[in-house]
Amino acid sequence: MNIVLIGYRGTGKSHVGHLLGKRFGRKVISMDEEIVKSAGMPIPEIVEKFGWPKFRDMETAEARKLAGLDQLVIDCGGGVIERPENNEILQQNGRVFWLQASVEAIVARIKDDNQRPALVEGKTFTEEVAEVLERRTPLYHAAAHHEINTDEKTPQQVAEQIIALLR
């Protein structure tokens, strides 16, 4: 069974994923990094050249590939839940953990990240995060077996909470 981490950017998926990988001796896979490798270009360029629907197609293909593997820690892109089939795919062989954070915490953590294109045009960064998070929250909830708020926790504390839930 895989450990699958979902949530908005800045909720700690990558850091927690690496801690879990070390703890369990599992390979950690970043879906976004795998997509970048297979496309040979960064995500902003993929979106600029081909649009979000093509990126989401690539994400679904990657989810299918990873669901066929076992004993991984999978760090999903924040929007993987935008397609319901991805949730079903990732749940087939995975325990899904939604790492949550408040808009304020997310903005503070990712304000300098320029590796992702805007998701909502014509908004401030905080407005974009709030709008997208509001839209995605029910999708994250529907996809997750467990929900963990990361606002006041270190990545180590989040990893320990996941380990306890896996027991």
LOTIRO-824904 format. One record per atom (N, C-alpha, C, O): residue in three letters; atom name; x, y, z. Coordinates in steps of 0.05 Angstrom, whole numbers, plus 5000, padded with zeros to 4 digits. Layout:
residues N
(ALA; CA; (X; Y; Z))
...
//
This chain:
residues 167
(MET; N; (5017; 4976; 5000))
(MET; CA; (5000; 5000; 5000))
(MET; C; (5018; 5025; 5000))
(MET; O; (5038; 5026; 5014))
(ASN; N; (5009; 5045; 4985))
(ASN; CA; (5023; 5071; 4983))
(ASN; C; (5013; 5090; 5004))
(ASN; O; (4990; 5088; 5013))
(ILE; N; (5029; 5109; 5012))
(ILE; CA; (5021; 5131; 5028))
(ILE; C; (5019; 5155; 5009))
(ILE; O; (5038; 5162; 4996))
(VAL; N; (4995; 5166; 5007))
(VAL; CA; (4989; 5187; 4988))
(VAL; C; (4983; 5213; 5002))
(VAL; O; (4966; 5214; 5019))
(LEU; N; (4998; 5234; 4996))
(LEU; CA; (4995; 5260; 5009))
(LEU; C; (4982; 5279; 4989))
(LEU; O; (4993; 5284; 4967))
(ILE; N; (4959; 5291; 4997))
(ILE; CA; (4946; 5311; 4980))
(ILE; C; (4943; 5336; 4996))
(ILE; O; (4946; 5336; 5021))
(GLY; N; (4939; 5358; 4983))
(GLY; CA; (4935; 5384; 4996))
(GLY; C; (4945; 5406; 4978))
(GLY; O; (4960; 5402; 4959))
(TYR; N; (4938; 5430; 4986))
(TYR; CA; (4947; 5454; 4971))
(TYR; C; (4977; 5457; 4974))
(TYR; O; (4989; 5446; 4992))
(ARG; N; (4989; 5472; 4955))
(ARG; CA; (5018; 5478; 4958))
(ARG; C; (5023; 5491; 4985))
(ARG; O; (5006; 5506; 4994))
(GLY; N; (5045; 5485; 4997))
(GLY; CA; (5052; 5498; 5022))
(GLY; C; (5041; 5485; 5047))
(GLY; O; (5044; 5496; 5069))
(THR; N; (5028; 5462; 5044))
(THR; CA; (5017; 5448; 5068))
(THR; C; (5037; 5429; 5080))
(THR; O; (5032; 5417; 5101))
(GLY; N; (5060; 5424; 5067))
(GLY; CA; (5081; 5407; 5078))
(GLY; C; (5084; 5380; 5065))
(GLY; O; (5098; 5363; 5075))
(LYS; N; (5070; 5375; 5043))
(LYS; CA; (5071; 5348; 5030))
(LYS; C; (5099; 5339; 5024))
(LYS; O; (5106; 5316; 5030))
(SER; N; (5115; 5355; 5012))
(SER; CA; (5142; 5347; 5004))
(SER; C; (5159; 5340; 5028))
(SER; O; (5172; 5319; 5029))
(HIS; N; (5160; 5358; 5047))
(HIS; CA; (5176; 5354; 5071))
(HIS; C; (5167; 5330; 5087))
(HIS; O; (5183; 5313; 5095))
(VAL; N; (5141; 5328; 5092))
(VAL; CA; (5130; 5306; 5107))
(VAL; C; (5135; 5280; 5091))
(VAL; O; (5142; 5259; 5103))
(GLY; N; (5132; 5281; 5065))
(GLY; CA; (5136; 5257; 5048))
(GLY; C; (5165; 5246; 5051))
(GLY; O; (5169; 5222; 5054))
(HIS; N; (5184; 5265; 5052))
(HIS; CA; (5212; 5256; 5055))
(HIS; C; (5217; 5244; 5083))
(HIS; O; (5232; 5224; 5085))
(LEU; N; (5204; 5255; 5103))
(LEU; CA; (5207; 5244; 5130))
(LEU; C; (5195; 5216; 5131))
(LEU; O; (5206; 5198; 5143))
(LEU; N; (5171; 5212; 5119))
(LEU; CA; (5159; 5186; 5118))
(LEU; C; (5175; 5166; 5102))
(LEU; O; (5177; 5143; 5110))
(GLY; N; (5186; 5175; 5080))
(GLY; CA; (5203; 5158; 5064))
(GLY; C; (5227; 5147; 5079))
(GLY; O; (5233; 5123; 5078))
(LYS; N; (5240; 5165; 5094))
(LYS; CA; (5263; 5157; 5111))
(LYS; C; (5254; 5137; 5133))
(LYS; O; (5266; 5117; 5137))
(ARG; N; (5232; 5143; 5146))
(ARG; CA; (5222; 5127; 5168))
(ARG; C; (5215; 5099; 5160))
(ARG; O; (5222; 5080; 5173))
(PHE; N; (5202; 5096; 5136))
(PHE; CA; (5193; 5070; 5127))
(PHE; C; (5211; 5058; 5106))
(PHE; O; (5206; 5035; 5097))
(GLY; N; (5233; 5072; 5098))
(GLY; CA; (5250; 5061; 5078))
(GLY; C; (5237; 5059; 5051))
(GLY; O; (5241; 5040; 5036))
(ARG; N; (5219; 5078; 5045))
(ARG; CA; (5204; 5077; 5020))
(ARG; C; (5214; 5099; 5001))
(ARG; O; (5225; 5120; 5009))
(LYS; N; (5211; 5094; 4975))
(LYS; CA; (5217; 5113; 4955))
(LYS; C; (5195; 5135; 4956))
(LYS; O; (5171; 5129; 4958))
(VAL; N; (5204; 5160; 4954))
(VAL; CA; (5185; 5183; 4954))
(VAL; C; (5183; 5193; 4925))
(VAL; O; (5204; 5199; 4912))
(ILE; N; (5159; 5195; 4915))
(ILE; CA; (5155; 5204; 4888))
(ILE; C; (5138; 5230; 4888))
(ILE; O; (5116; 5231; 4900))
(SER; N; (5148; 5251; 4875))
(SER; CA; (5133; 5276; 4871))
(SER; C; (5120; 5274; 4844))
(SER; O; (5134; 5272; 4824))
(MET; N; (5093; 5274; 4844))
(MET; CA; (5079; 5272; 4818))
(MET; C; (5088; 5295; 4800))
(MET; O; (5092; 5291; 4776))
(ASP; N; (5089; 5319; 4811))
(ASP; CA; (5097; 5342; 4794))
(ASP; C; (5125; 5339; 4782))
(ASP; O; (5129; 5345; 4759))
(GLU; N; (5144; 5329; 4798))
(GLU; CA; (5171; 5325; 4788))
(GLU; C; (5171; 5304; 4766))
(GLU; O; (5186; 5307; 4746))
(GLU; N; (5155; 5283; 4769))
(GLU; CA; (5154; 5262; 4748))
(GLU; C; (5142; 5273; 4722))
(GLU; O; (5151; 5266; 4701))
(ILE; N; (5122; 5290; 4725))
(ILE; CA; (5110; 5303; 4701))
(ILE; C; (5130; 5321; 4687))
(ILE; O; (5133; 5321; 4663))
(VAL; N; (5145; 5337; 4703))
(VAL; CA; (5166; 5354; 4692))
(VAL; C; (5187; 5338; 4677))
(VAL; O; (5195; 5345; 4655))
(LYS; N; (5195; 5316; 4689))
(LYS; CA; (5215; 5298; 4676))
(LYS; C; (5205; 5287; 4650))
(LYS; O; (5219; 5289; 4630))
(SER; N; (5180; 5277; 4650))
(SER; CA; (5170; 5264; 4626))
(SER; C; (5164; 5285; 4604))
(SER; O; (5167; 5279; 4580))
(ALA; N; (5156; 5309; 4612))
(ALA; CA; (5151; 5330; 4592))
(ALA; C; (5176; 5344; 4583))
(ALA; O; (5176; 5356; 4561))
(GLY; N; (5197; 5343; 4599))
(GLY; CA; (5222; 5357; 4592))
(GLY; C; (5219; 5387; 4594))
(GLY; O; (5234; 5402; 4581))
(MET; N; (5200; 5396; 4610))
(MET; CA; (5197; 5425; 4614))
(MET; C; (5183; 5430; 4641))
(MET; O; (5169; 5413; 4651))
(PRO; N; (5187; 5454; 4652))
(PRO; CA; (5174; 5460; 4678))
(PRO; C; (5144; 5463; 4674))
(PRO; O; (5134; 5468; 4652))
(ILE; N; (5129; 5461; 4696))
(ILE; CA; (5100; 5463; 4695))
(ILE; C; (5090; 5489; 4683))
(ILE; O; (5071; 5488; 4667))
(PRO; N; (5101; 5512; 4690))
(PRO; CA; (5091; 5537; 4677))
(PRO; C; (5093; 5535; 4647))
(PRO; O; (5075; 5546; 4633))
(GLU; N; (5114; 5523; 4637))
(GLU; CA; (5117; 5521; 4608))
(GLU; C; (5097; 5501; 4596))
(GLU; O; (5086; 5506; 4574))
(ILE; N; (5092; 5479; 4610))
(ILE; CA; (5072; 5460; 4601))
(ILE; C; (5045; 5474; 4599))
(ILE; O; (5031; 5471; 4578))
(VAL; N; (5037; 5488; 4619))
(VAL; CA; (5011; 5502; 4620))
(VAL; C; (5010; 5524; 4598))
(VAL; O; (4990; 5527; 4585))
(GLU; N; (5032; 5538; 4595))
(GLU; CA; (5032; 5559; 4575))
(GLU; C; (5029; 5548; 4547))
(GLU; O; (5014; 5559; 4530))
(LYS; N; (5044; 5526; 4541))
(LYS; CA; (5043; 5514; 4514))
(LYS; C; (5018; 5498; 4508))
(LYS; O; (5008; 5499; 4486))
(PHE; N; (5009; 5483; 4529))
(PHE; CA; (4987; 5464; 4524))
(PHE; C; (4962; 5468; 4539))
(PHE; O; (4941; 5457; 4533))
(GLY; N; (4963; 5486; 4560))
(GLY; CA; (4940; 5491; 4576))
(GLY; C; (4937; 5472; 4600))
(GLY; O; (4949; 5451; 4601))
(TRP; N; (4919; 5481; 4619))
(TRP; CA; (4915; 5465; 4643))
(TRP; C; (4903; 5437; 4636))
(TRP; O; (4910; 5418; 4649))
(PRO; N; (4884; 5435; 4617))
(PRO; CA; (4873; 5408; 4612))
(PRO; C; (4894; 5388; 4604))
(PRO; O; (4893; 5365; 4613))
(LYS; N; (4914; 5395; 4589))
(LYS; CA; (4936; 5377; 4581))
(LYS; C; (4952; 5369; 4606))
(LYS; O; (4960; 5346; 4610))
(PHE; N; (4958; 5389; 4623))
(PHE; CA; (4972; 5383; 4648))
(PHE; C; (4956; 5364; 4665))
(PHE; O; (4968; 5345; 4676))
(ARG; N; (4930; 5368; 4667))
(ARG; CA; (4914; 5350; 4683))
(ARG; C; (4913; 5322; 4671))
(ARG; O; (4912; 5302; 4685))
(ASP; N; (4914; 5320; 4644))
(ASP; CA; (4916; 5294; 4631))
(ASP; C; (4942; 5280; 4639))
(ASP; O; (4942; 5256; 4645))
(MET; N; (4964; 5295; 4639))
(MET; CA; (4990; 5284; 4647))
(MET; C; (4989; 5275; 4676))
(MET; O; (5001; 5254; 4683))
(GLU; N; (4975; 5290; 4693))
(GLU; CA; (4973; 5283; 4721))
(GLU; C; (4958; 5257; 4725))
(GLU; O; (4965; 5240; 4741))
(THR; N; (4936; 5254; 4710))
(THR; CA; (4920; 5229; 4711))
(THR; C; (4937; 5205; 4702))
(THR; O; (4936; 5184; 4715))
(ALA; N; (4952; 5208; 4681))
(ALA; CA; (4969; 5187; 4671))
(ALA; C; (4990; 5179; 4693))
(ALA; O; (4996; 5156; 4697))
(GLU; N; (5001; 5199; 4706))
(GLU; CA; (5021; 5194; 4727))
(GLU; C; (5007; 5180; 4751))
(GLU; O; (5019; 5162; 4762))
(ALA; N; (4983; 5189; 4758))
(ALA; CA; (4969; 5176; 4780))
(ALA; C; (4964; 5146; 4774))
(ALA; O; (4968; 5129; 4791))
(ARG; N; (4956; 5140; 4749))
(ARG; CA; (4952; 5112; 4741))
(ARG; C; (4978; 5096; 4744))
(ARG; O; (4978; 5074; 4754))
(LYS; N; (5000; 5108; 4735))
(LYS; CA; (5025; 5094; 4736))
(LYS; C; (5033; 5088; 4765))
(LYS; O; (5041; 5066; 4772))
(LEU; N; (5031; 5108; 4782))
(LEU; CA; (5039; 5105; 4810))
(LEU; C; (5021; 5086; 4826))
(LEU; O; (5030; 5072; 4843))
(ALA; N; (4995; 5087; 4819))
(ALA; CA; (4976; 5069; 4833))
(ALA; C; (4982; 5040; 4828))
(ALA; O; (4975; 5022; 4843))
(GLY; N; (4996; 5034; 4806))
(GLY; CA; (5003; 5007; 4799))
(GLY; C; (5028; 4998; 4813))
(GLY; O; (5036; 4974; 4811))
(LEU; N; (5041; 5016; 4827))
(LEU; CA; (5065; 5009; 4843))
(LEU; C; (5058; 5006; 4872))
(LEU; O; (5035; 5013; 4880))
(ASP; N; (5077; 4997; 4888))
(ASP; CA; (5070; 4992; 4916))
(ASP; C; (5093; 5002; 4935))
(ASP; O; (5116; 5004; 4926))
(GLN; N; (5085; 5008; 4959))
(GLN; CA; (5104; 5016; 4980))
(GLN; C; (5118; 5043; 4974))
(GLN; O; (5142; 5046; 4980))
(LEU; N; (5103; 5061; 4962))
(LEU; CA; (5114; 5088; 4956))
(LEU; C; (5102; 5108; 4975))
(LEU; O; (5081; 5103; 4988))
(VAL; N; (5115; 5131; 4978))
(VAL; CA; (5104; 5155; 4989))
(VAL; C; (5100; 5173; 4965))
(VAL; O; (5119; 5181; 4952))
(ILE; N; (5075; 5180; 4960))
(ILE; CA; (5068; 5196; 4936))
(ILE; C; (5060; 5224; 4945))
(ILE; O; (5041; 5228; 4960))
(ASP; N; (5076; 5244; 4936))
(ASP; CA; (5071; 5272; 4941))
(ASP; C; (5056; 5283; 4916))
(ASP; O; (5068; 5288; 4895))
(CYS; N; (5030; 5287; 4919))
(CYS; CA; (5013; 5295; 4896))
(CYS; C; (5014; 5325; 4893))
(CYS; O; (5017; 5340; 4912))
(GLY; N; (5010; 5334; 4868))
(GLY; CA; (5007; 5362; 4862))
(GLY; C; (4981; 5371; 4875))
(GLY; O; (4962; 5355; 4879))
(GLY; N; (4979; 5397; 4881))
(GLY; CA; (4956; 5407; 4895))
(GLY; C; (4929; 5404; 4881))
(GLY; O; (4908; 5402; 4894))
(GLY; N; (4930; 5403; 4854))
(GLY; CA; (4905; 5401; 4839))
(GLY; C; (4898; 5373; 4830))
(GLY; O; (4879; 5370; 4815))
(VAL; N; (4912; 5353; 4840))
(VAL; CA; (4906; 5325; 4831))
(VAL; C; (4877; 5318; 4836))
(VAL; O; (4865; 5302; 4821))
(ILE; N; (4865; 5330; 4856))
(ILE; CA; (4837; 5323; 4864))
(ILE; C; (4817; 5337; 4845))
(ILE; O; (4793; 5332; 4848))
(GLU; N; (4826; 5353; 4827))
(GLU; CA; (4808; 5367; 4809))
(GLU; C; (4793; 5347; 4790))
(GLU; O; (4772; 5354; 4779))
(ARG; N; (4804; 5324; 4787))
(ARG; CA; (4791; 5303; 4771))
(ARG; C; (4784; 5280; 4789))
(ARG; O; (4802; 5267; 4800))
(PRO; N; (4758; 5275; 4792))
(PRO; CA; (4750; 5253; 4811))
(PRO; C; (4763; 5226; 4804))
(PRO; O; (4768; 5211; 4823))
(GLU; N; (4768; 5220; 4779))
(GLU; CA; (4781; 5194; 4773))
(GLU; C; (4808; 5192; 4786))
(GLU; O; (4816; 5169; 4792))
(ASN; N; (4822; 5214; 4790))
(ASN; CA; (4848; 5213; 4803))
(ASN; C; (4845; 5203; 4832))
(ASN; O; (4862; 5187; 4841))
(ASN; N; (4824; 5212; 4845))
(ASN; CA; (4820; 5203; 4873))
(ASN; C; (4816; 5173; 4874))
(ASN; O; (4827; 5159; 4890))
(GLU; N; (4799; 5163; 4856))
(GLU; CA; (4794; 5134; 4855))
(GLU; C; (4819; 5119; 4849))
(GLU; O; (4825; 5098; 4860))
(ILE; N; (4835; 5129; 4830))
(ILE; CA; (4860; 5116; 4822))
(ILE; C; (4879; 5114; 4846))
(ILE; O; (4890; 5093; 4852))
(LEU; N; (4883; 5137; 4860))
(LEU; CA; (4902; 5138; 4882))
(LEU; C; (4893; 5122; 4906))
(LEU; O; (4909; 5112; 4921))
(GLN; N; (4866; 5120; 4910))
(GLN; CA; (4856; 5104; 4933))
(GLN; C; (4857; 5074; 4928))
(GLN; O; (4856; 5059; 4947))
(GLN; N; (4860; 5066; 4903))
(GLN; CA; (4861; 5037; 4897))
(GLN; C; (4883; 5022; 4913))
(GLN; O; (4878; 5001; 4924))
(ASN; N; (4906; 5034; 4915))
(ASN; CA; (4928; 5022; 4929))
(ASN; C; (4942; 5042; 4947))
(ASN; O; (4966; 5041; 4951))
(GLY; N; (4926; 5059; 4959))
(GLY; CA; (4938; 5080; 4976))
(GLY; C; (4920; 5088; 4999))
(GLY; O; (4896; 5087; 4998))
(ARG; N; (4933; 5097; 5020))
(ARG; CA; (4920; 5110; 5042))
(ARG; C; (4925; 5140; 5038))
(ARG; O; (4948; 5149; 5036))
(VAL; N; (4903; 5156; 5035))
(VAL; CA; (4905; 5184; 5027))
(VAL; C; (4903; 5202; 5051))
(VAL; O; (4883; 5201; 5066))
(PHE; N; (4923; 5219; 5054))
(PHE; CA; (4924; 5238; 5076))
(PHE; C; (4923; 5267; 5065))
(PHE; O; (4939; 5274; 5048))
(TRP; N; (4903; 5282; 5073))
(TRP; CA; (4900; 5310; 5065))
(TRP; C; (4914; 5327; 5085))
(TRP; O; (4905; 5329; 5108))
(LEU; N; (4935; 5340; 5077))
(LEU; CA; (4949; 5359; 5094))
(LEU; C; (4937; 5387; 5089))
(LEU; O; (4938; 5397; 5067))
(GLN; N; (4925; 5398; 5110))
(GLN; CA; (4910; 5423; 5108))
(GLN; C; (4927; 5445; 5121))
(GLN; O; (4944; 5441; 5138))
(ALA; N; (4921; 5470; 5112))
(ALA; CA; (4932; 5493; 5124))
(ALA; C; (4913; 5517; 5118))
(ALA; O; (4898; 5516; 5099))
(SER; N; (4915; 5537; 5135))
(SER; CA; (4899; 5561; 5131))
(SER; C; (4910; 5577; 5107))
(SER; O; (4933; 5573; 5100))
(VAL; N; (4894; 5594; 5096))
(VAL; CA; (4903; 5612; 5075))
(VAL; C; (4928; 5628; 5083))
(VAL; O; (4947; 5630; 5068))
(GLU; N; (4927; 5638; 5108))
(GLU; CA; (4949; 5654; 5118))
(GLU; C; (4975; 5638; 5119))
(GLU; O; (4996; 5648; 5112))
(ALA; N; (4973; 5613; 5129))
(ALA; CA; (4997; 5596; 5131))
(ALA; C; (5007; 5589; 5103))
(ALA; O; (5032; 5590; 5099))
(ILE; N; (4989; 5583; 5085))
(ILE; CA; (4998; 5576; 5058))
(ILE; C; (5012; 5599; 5045))
(ILE; O; (5033; 5596; 5033))
(VAL; N; (5000; 5623; 5046))
(VAL; CA; (5012; 5647; 5034))
(VAL; C; (5039; 5652; 5046))
(VAL; O; (5058; 5658; 5031))
(ALA; N; (5042; 5650; 5072))
(ALA; CA; (5068; 5655; 5085))
(ALA; C; (5089; 5635; 5076))
(ALA; O; (5112; 5642; 5072))
(ARG; N; (5081; 5610; 5071))
(ARG; CA; (5099; 5589; 5064))
(ARG; C; (5108; 5590; 5034))
(ARG; O; (5130; 5583; 5028))
(ILE; N; (5090; 5599; 5017))
(ILE; CA; (5096; 5596; 4988))
(ILE; C; (5097; 5623; 4973))
(ILE; O; (5098; 5623; 4948))
(LYS; N; (5098; 5645; 4987))
(LYS; CA; (5097; 5671; 4974))
(LYS; C; (5119; 5675; 4954))
(LYS; O; (5116; 5691; 4935))
(ASP; N; (5142; 5662; 4957))
(ASP; CA; (5165; 5666; 4939))
(ASP; C; (5167; 5644; 4918))
(ASP; O; (5186; 5644; 4903))
(ASP; N; (5147; 5626; 4917))
(ASP; CA; (5148; 5604; 4897))
(ASP; C; (5139; 5614; 4870))
(ASP; O; (5116; 5624; 4867))
(ASN; N; (5156; 5612; 4850))
(ASN; CA; (5149; 5621; 4823))
(ASN; C; (5148; 5597; 4803))
(ASN; O; (5150; 5602; 4779))
(GLN; N; (5146; 5573; 4814))
(GLN; CA; (5147; 5549; 4797))
(GLN; C; (5120; 5541; 4787))
(GLN; O; (5118; 5521; 4772))
(ARG; N; (5099; 5555; 4795))
(ARG; CA; (5072; 5548; 4786))
(ARG; C; (5058; 5572; 4774))
(ARG; O; (5061; 5594; 4785))
(PRO; N; (5044; 5568; 4753))
(PRO; CA; (5030; 5591; 4741))
(PRO; C; (5005; 5598; 4757))
(PRO; O; (4996; 5582; 4774))
(ALA; N; (4995; 5622; 4753))
(ALA; CA; (4971; 5631; 4767))
(ALA; C; (4947; 5612; 4761))
(ALA; O; (4945; 5603; 4738))
(LEU; N; (4931; 5607; 4781))
(LEU; CA; (4908; 5590; 4777))
(LEU; C; (4883; 5607; 4773))
(LEU; O; (4863; 5598; 4761))
(VAL; N; (4884; 5632; 4782))
(VAL; CA; (4861; 5651; 4779))
(VAL; C; (4873; 5677; 4770))
(VAL; O; (4888; 5690; 4784))
(GLU; N; (4865; 5686; 4746))
(GLU; CA; (4876; 5712; 4736))
(GLU; C; (4863; 5736; 4749))
(GLU; O; (4839; 5734; 4757))
(GLY; N; (4878; 5757; 4752))
(GLY; CA; (4867; 5782; 4761))
(GLY; C; (4862; 5784; 4791))
(GLY; O; (4847; 5801; 4800))
(LYS; N; (4874; 5767; 4806))
(LYS; CA; (4871; 5767; 4835))
(LYS; C; (4898; 5771; 4849))
(LYS; O; (4919; 5765; 4837))
(THR; N; (4897; 5780; 4874))
(THR; CA; (4922; 5781; 4889))
(THR; C; (4929; 5752; 4896))
(THR; O; (4912; 5734; 4894))
(PHE; N; (4953; 5747; 4904))
(PHE; CA; (4962; 5720; 4911))
(PHE; C; (4945; 5709; 4933))
(PHE; O; (4936; 5686; 4932))
(THR; N; (4939; 5725; 4954))
(THR; CA; (4923; 5715; 4976))
(THR; C; (4894; 5709; 4967))
(THR; O; (4883; 5689; 4975))
(GLU; N; (4883; 5727; 4950))
(GLU; CA; (4856; 5722; 4939))
(GLU; C; (4856; 5696; 4923))
(GLU; O; (4836; 5680; 4925))
(GLU; N; (4876; 5691; 4907))
(GLU; CA; (4878; 5667; 4891))
(GLU; C; (4878; 5642; 4909))
(GLU; O; (4863; 5623; 4904))
(VAL; N; (4895; 5642; 4929))
(VAL; CA; (4897; 5620; 4947))
(VAL; C; (4870; 5615; 4961))
(VAL; O; (4861; 5592; 4962))
(ALA; N; (4858; 5636; 4971))
(ALA; CA; (4832; 5633; 4984))
(ALA; C; (4811; 5622; 4966))
(ALA; O; (4795; 5604; 4973))
(GLU; N; (4809; 5632; 4941))
(GLU; CA; (4789; 5624; 4922))
(GLU; C; (4793; 5594; 4914))
(GLU; O; (4774; 5579; 4914))
(VAL; N; (4818; 5587; 4907))
(VAL; CA; (4823; 5560; 4898))
(VAL; C; (4820; 5540; 4922))
(VAL; O; (4809; 5519; 4918))
(LEU; N; (4829; 5548; 4945))
(LEU; CA; (4826; 5530; 4969))
(LEU; C; (4796; 5526; 4975))
(LEU; O; (4788; 5504; 4982))
(GLU; N; (4780; 5547; 4973))
(GLU; CA; (4751; 5544; 4978))
(GLU; C; (4739; 5524; 4958))
(GLU; O; (4722; 5508; 4966))
(ARG; N; (4746; 5526; 4933))
(ARG; CA; (4736; 5509; 4912))
(ARG; C; (4745; 5480; 4916))
(ARG; O; (4730; 5461; 4912))
(ARG; N; (4770; 5477; 4924))
(ARG; CA; (4782; 5450; 4927))
(ARG; C; (4776; 5436; 4953))
(ARG; O; (4777; 5411; 4954))
(THR; N; (4769; 5450; 4974))
(THR; CA; (4765; 5438; 5000))
(THR; C; (4746; 5414; 4999))
(THR; O; (4753; 5393; 5010))
(PRO; N; (4722; 5416; 4987))
(PRO; CA; (4705; 5392; 4987))
(PRO; C; (4717; 5369; 4971))
(PRO; O; (4712; 5346; 4976))
(LEU; N; (4734; 5376; 4951))
(LEU; CA; (4747; 5355; 4935))
(LEU; C; (4768; 5340; 4951))
(LEU; O; (4770; 5316; 4950))
(TYR; N; (4784; 5356; 4966))
(TYR; CA; (4804; 5344; 4984))
(TYR; C; (4790; 5326; 5005))
(TYR; O; (4798; 5303; 5010))
(HIS; N; (4769; 5336; 5016))
(HIS; CA; (4754; 5321; 5037))
(HIS; C; (4744; 5295; 5025))
(HIS; O; (4746; 5274; 5039))
(ALA; N; (4733; 5295; 5001))
(ALA; CA; (4722; 5271; 4989))
(ALA; C; (4744; 5251; 4983))
(ALA; O; (4739; 5227; 4983))
(ALA; N; (4768; 5260; 4977))
(ALA; CA; (4790; 5243; 4969))
(ALA; C; (4805; 5230; 4992))
(ALA; O; (4818; 5209; 4989))
(ALA; N; (4803; 5242; 5015))
(ALA; CA; (4821; 5235; 5037))
(ALA; C; (4809; 5214; 5056))
(ALA; O; (4785; 5214; 5062))
(HIS; N; (4827; 5196; 5065))
(HIS; CA; (4820; 5177; 5086))
(HIS; C; (4824; 5191; 5113))
(HIS; O; (4809; 5186; 5132))
(HIS; N; (4844; 5209; 5114))
(HIS; CA; (4850; 5224; 5139))
(HIS; C; (4856; 5253; 5132))
(HIS; O; (4867; 5259; 5111))
(GLU; N; (4850; 5271; 5151))
(GLU; CA; (4855; 5299; 5148))
(GLU; C; (4872; 5309; 5171))
(GLU; O; (4867; 5303; 5194))
(ILE; N; (4893; 5324; 5164))
(ILE; CA; (4912; 5334; 5184))
(ILE; C; (4917; 5363; 5180))
(ILE; O; (4927; 5371; 5158))
(ASN; N; (4911; 5380; 5200))
(ASN; CA; (4917; 5408; 5198))
(ASN; C; (4946; 5412; 5205))
(ASN; O; (4956; 5403; 5226))
(THR; N; (4961; 5426; 5188))
(THR; CA; (4990; 5430; 5192))
(THR; C; (4997; 5458; 5202))
(THR; O; (5021; 5464; 5205))
(ASP; N; (4978; 5475; 5206))
(ASP; CA; (4983; 5503; 5213))
(ASP; C; (5003; 5506; 5237))
(ASP; O; (5023; 5521; 5235))
(GLU; N; (4998; 5492; 5258))
(GLU; CA; (5014; 5496; 5283))
(GLU; C; (5033; 5472; 5288))
(GLU; O; (5042; 5468; 5310))
(LYS; N; (5038; 5456; 5267))
(LYS; CA; (5054; 5432; 5271))
(LYS; C; (5079; 5433; 5254))
(LYS; O; (5079; 5444; 5232))
(THR; N; (5100; 5421; 5264))
(THR; CA; (5125; 5418; 5248))
(THR; C; (5120; 5395; 5229))
(THR; O; (5103; 5378; 5234))
(PRO; N; (5136; 5393; 5207))
(PRO; CA; (5134; 5370; 5190))
(PRO; C; (5138; 5344; 5205))
(PRO; O; (5125; 5324; 5199))
(GLN; N; (5156; 5343; 5225))
(GLN; CA; (5161; 5319; 5241))
(GLN; C; (5135; 5311; 5256))
(GLN; O; (5129; 5288; 5257))
(GLN; N; (5121; 5331; 5267))
(GLN; CA; (5097; 5325; 5282))
(GLN; C; (5075; 5314; 5263))
(GLN; O; (5060; 5296; 5270))
(VAL; N; (5074; 5325; 5239))
(VAL; CA; (5054; 5315; 5219))
(VAL; C; (5061; 5287; 5212))
(VAL; O; (5043; 5269; 5210))
(ALA; N; (5087; 5282; 5206))
(ALA; CA; (5096; 5254; 5199))
(ALA; C; (5089; 5235; 5222))
(ALA; O; (5080; 5213; 5216))
(GLU; N; (5093; 5243; 5247))
(GLU; CA; (5087; 5225; 5269))
(GLU; C; (5057; 5220; 5271))
(GLU; O; (5049; 5198; 5278))
(GLN; N; (5041; 5240; 5265))
(GLN; CA; (5012; 5236; 5266))
(GLN; C; (5004; 5216; 5244))
(GLN; O; (4987; 5199; 5248))
(ILE; N; (5016; 5218; 5220))
(ILE; CA; (5010; 5199; 5199))
(ILE; C; (5018; 5171; 5207))
(ILE; O; (5004; 5151; 5202))
(ILE; N; (5042; 5168; 5218))
(ILE; CA; (5052; 5142; 5227))
(ILE; C; (5032; 5130; 5247))
(ILE; O; (5026; 5106; 5246))
(ALA; N; (5022; 5146; 5266))
(ALA; CA; (5003; 5136; 5286))
(ALA; C; (4977; 5127; 5272))
(ALA; O; (4966; 5107; 5280))
(LEU; N; (4968; 5141; 5252))
(LEU; CA; (4944; 5134; 5238))
(LEU; C; (4947; 5109; 5221))
(LEU; O; (4927; 5095; 5216))
(LEU; N; (4971; 5104; 5213))
(LEU; CA; (4976; 5080; 5197))
(LEU; C; (4977; 5054; 5214))
(LEU; O; (4975; 5032; 5203))
(ARG; N; (4981; 5057; 5240))
(ARG; CA; (4983; 5034; 5258))
(ARG; C; (4956; 5020; 5261))
(ARG; O; (4955; 5000; 5275))
//
